[in-house]
Amino acid sequence: MTLQEKLDAFEARVAPKMPKEALEVMHRAVEDVRGSGLLETTLKVGDTAPDFTLPNDAGRPVSCRELRARGPLVVSFFRGRW
């Protein structure tokens, strides 16, 4: 199952349980991003990210170049402190 198929299945399960107003806000936000042109400038599946170094969750710097040397790399960003 592709990621899109998984996302579609998730929405089909969750959407009927969500308040209509919340669902409308989410769909509007997605359309705003699509309409902004931002998607044309982002990395695509299979693209190689530029080299960068960012702090990990413990605050230690992590280089994507070093991680890519070990194999495929997935980057996940999260906001705030948990």
Secondary structure as the mmCIF struct_conf table of DSSP 4:
data_model
#
loop_
_struct_conf.conf_type_id
_struct_conf.id
_struct_conf.beg_label_comp_id
_struct_conf.beg_label_asym_id
_struct_conf.beg_label_seq_id
_struct_conf.end_label_comp_id
_struct_conf.end_label_asym_id
_struct_conf.end_label_seq_id
HELX_RH_AL_P HELX_RH_AL_P1 LEU A 3 VAL A 14
HELX_RH_3T_P HELX_RH_3T_P1 ALA A 15 LYS A 17
BEND BEND1 MET A 18 MET A 18
HELX_RH_AL_P HELX_RH_AL_P2 LYS A 20 SER A 36
TURN_TY1_P TURN_TY1_P1 GLY A 37 GLY A 37
HELX_RH_3T_P HELX_RH_3T_P2 LEU A 38 THR A 41
BEND BEND2 THR A 42 THR A 42
TURN_TY1_P TURN_TY1_P2 VAL A 45 GLY A 46
HELX_LH_PP_P HELX_LH_PP_P1 ASP A 47 ASP A 51
STRN STRN1 THR A 53 PRO A 55
TURN_TY1_P TURN_TY1_P3 ASP A 57 ALA A 58
BEND BEND3 GLY A 59 GLY A 59
STRN STRN2 PRO A 61 SER A 63
HELX_RH_AL_P HELX_RH_AL_P3 CYS A 64 ARG A 68
TURN_TY1_P TURN_TY1_P4 ALA A 69 ARG A 70
BEND BEND4 GLY A 71 GLY A 71
BEND BEND5 GLY A 80 GLY A 80
#
